[in-house]
């Protein structure tokens, strides 16, 4: 129970601990874009231990009691894994187009260090998350404390310094006064579309509980306006000139297109000019798949229609893309010797890639300006006819992959086809790692920018389970479907307990193939014979044995133990019926289905650079090395 508040305001100050001040400040921060305000920090995830249980933990408790009395608001959710909570926050931020996020706190040492992977994922994906790892004592009196890393070269180093290279902003609060500029800078970075990523403020455990007289003005409502920089007229003019001179231009829509809410402008430009639009993993859905100009995924996991157009393009117009090696097929995708690039990006670092003509601007503003400036431009009729023919051919290939009637176990592409048919255009499909993102980028027919949520910048196994929670928190009205492989599931299943505890209705589709499908296929293609990618009992043989172990972990039983409803099916017809049952339920549900470890997967039309051993006693590796030397010949810097 709350006792009488002991905080006293004297001459414009209020006495609070550092932790209490942090929560009060965060409760009054808002973001705004296009006239719409929303809470910037929508809530808190936290796992408590020594280091934060009596600091930030106490502050969140006090806030929870105040919420019950209708005062402040910082909703708290208790997750099960520190990495998982950051993934959930990142997924939430992605779903809200980076206008909101969650804060995450963890205890000293291993608890905080567990968040580093989540921080790297957020920063790689340009997603805002706010992290408060606990730290050692600032006074250094009880030194070393439990779980403290000691560095004999500097007493100022802790495990939290590992956050520095994976954070867009890092600070450590050693005195209460330092909190004020630190929090203000943290909000600046979280709401800057060019600078955002993981923001980490390390909190020594004694400082969290330290009392200070704070200026009341610190806790006023603050609105952080998310900027939409317009293109510089001269840069726009140069871009327009390159587009008008091009015979085979191609737009590649990246995640920045969706984050900027620029889908309508992208469709308008494509409709007016006939310029084809390909997509990256993060940009899928920026243009609806059935738009006449939409040619599908481009790059290593792209589709034939997108890649065939990209192969011959003389101008690539990148919109909000970071040009990962999957998009450029490790610098082999754009084969036209005269290809040029125009990059529209709010971040100069990304806009400058591939020796591009840079348009540093918000995607929505730049696309609208391009549409106006290109009013008298349209691609030639022959190019439009080629685009239509490529689309039609790939639509037929997609239908084949979706309806293989493969047996005795179905191919995972058949599961994707069923989901694509059953899910609404504003429902959300989630994935991150393994062979599934490749199949999904090639085959998924996204009808809106909301529907496709695949984390492929960091491609972090285990993301899918907590991400479903984050997405559902952001879009409670949508059906949220997370596709999880058995390998991924075993890495980070524990947030299932949080989903059940918080009554967050999501659907998990568990594809069980008793191994690592993606890396197994990659291993085989590189001459390493799928070594270490299928489940084996070491006591009864080696990893070279042909027989798989299929009676090991019972994932369906494990999911039930977390509290989920589990529907076990064997055929695609049964899968469809199970989906309808899960959709009608108000409880978190898993649909468990066995699929073929060996595919088949969609036809490939691109490449990815994974080096092969240059010297080997294995004939399989020798053959793979010869193929590698051949396949990497087209690699080049785009200059």
Buried (B, 14 or more C-beta within 10 A) or exposed (E): EEEEEEEEEEEEBBBBBBBBBBBBBBBBBBBBBEEEBEBBBBBBBBBBBBBBBBBBBBBBBBBBBBBEEEEBBBBBBBBBBBBBBBBBBBBBBBBBBBBBBBBBBBBBBEBBBBBBBBBBBBBBBBBBBBBBBBBBBBEEEEEEBEBBBEEEEEEEBBBBBBBEEBBBBBBBBBEBEBBBEBBBBBBBBBBBBBBBBBBBBBBBBBBBBBEBBBEEEBBEEBEBEBEBEBBEEEBBEBBBEBBEEBEBBBBBBBBBBBBBBBBEBBBBBBBBBBBBBBBBBBBBBBBBBEBBBBBBBBBBBBBBBBBBBBBBBBBBBBBBBBBBBBBBBBBBBBBBEEBBBBBBBBBEEBBBBBEBBBBBBBBBBBBBBBBEBBEEBEBEEEBBEBBBEBBEBBBEBBEEBBEBEBEEBBBBBBBBBBBBEBBEEBBBBBBBBBBBBBBBBBBBBBBBBBBBBBBBBBBBBBBBBBBBBBBBBBBEEBBBBBBBBBBBBBBBBBBBBBBBBBEBBBBBBBBBBBBBBBBBBBBBBBBBBBEBBBBBEEEEEEEEEEEBBEEEBEBBEBBBEBEBBBBBBEEBEBBBBBBEEBBEEEBBBBBBBBBBBBBEBBEBBBBBBEEBBEEBEEEBBBEBBEEBEEBBEBEEEBE
